[in-house]
Amino acid sequence: MLFVNYPKCSTCRKAKNWLDEHDFEYESKHIVEDNPTADELREWWKTSELPLKRFFNTSGMKYRELKLKDKLPDMSEDEQLDLLATDGMLVKRPILVHDDIVLVGFKVKEWEEKLL
């Protein structure tokens, strides 16, 4: 199980605590120091079956600075994935990758349904 997170993020800390409380073993990956590659993101996106926009941290400063709300609709999927791979602060977190499950963000009910 891979837990991609930003340690200063309160939601990531809640997710980590949830994993620990349920005795999950996982590898932790710091999303800024070790940003996912475009290929990793592409694989996770395809597995998740979520819209690609869900992988963007739409509430982040970087997202707003780059005015991505207006730019994303005109970008190809490859361009979006390449952009996500440039900066971990653009990526929604946490991301949990386990076998054929990819969870983006932390929603207790969703994690319970998919993992317990």
N, C-alpha and C positions, 0 to 999 in steps of 0.2 A: 504494500500500500504506500502510495506517495502522497505526502501532504505538502502542497505548495502554498507558502504563506509569507506574510510580512509580519515579523514579530511585534512591531509597534502597533499593529492594527488590532483594535479591540474585538472585532468580529473573529479574526484569526485566533486570538487568545481564547475566546469562548469555544471555538471549534476544537482547538487543541485540548482544552479541558474536557470537552465532551468525549473526544477520542480516548484520553487517559482514563476517564471515569469508567469507560466501557472496555478497558483493557485491550485496546487495539494496538498492534505493533505497526509502526510506520516509519518511513524515512522522511525526514523534514527537509524541505528545500526552500531556501530564502529566495523569494521571487525577484528581489532587486540585485542581490549579489550573484545569483545564478539564474538569470532570466531564461524562461523556456524559449526554445528555438521555434522558428516558424513551422518546422516539421512536427515537433512535439505538439504545438498548439493545434495544428491541422488534425493530427490523429485524435487528440482529446475532443476537439470540436465534433468530428465525425462520430466518435463513439457516444458523445453526450446527446446527440440529436437535438441540440439546442440551436436557436438562431445564433449566428456568429456575433451579433451585437451583444449578446449576454456575456461574452468574454471580455468586454471592455468595462473598465472601472469608470462608469459614466458620472460618478459623483466626485471623481478625483480632480485635483487642480490641473494636472497635465492634460487631461481630456478637455477641460474648458479652455486652457491656454491655446491649445492647438485647434480649437473650434471644430472638434470632430463631429459634433451633432450635425453640423451642416455638411461636412465633407464625406462622412462614411457612406451615405447613400450613392455617391458617385464613384466610390472606390470598388475595385474588384475584390473578390475574396482573397486572392493572393496578396494584393496590396494591403489589405487589412491585417492579414496574418503576419506579413513582413513588418508592418508598423508595430503590432503587438510585441514582436520579438525584439524590438529596439529598446524597450524600456519597461521594466517590470511594474512601474507605477501606473502604466496604462491598462494592466491586466486585472480583471476582477479577481478577488481573492476572498477566501482561500479556494483552492482547487484540490479536490481529493480524487486520486486515480487509483482504482482497485479493480483488477481483472477487466470486466467489460462495463464497468460503472465509472462515470466521470461526473462529479458533483461540483458545481460552480456556485460560490457563495455558501453561506451557512444558514440553513433553515432546519431547525431541530426535527420537525415532523418528517421532512424529506429524507434526512440522514437516517432517522429511525426506520422509515419504511424500506430504504434501500440497503441498509447495512445490518440491521438487527434481525 
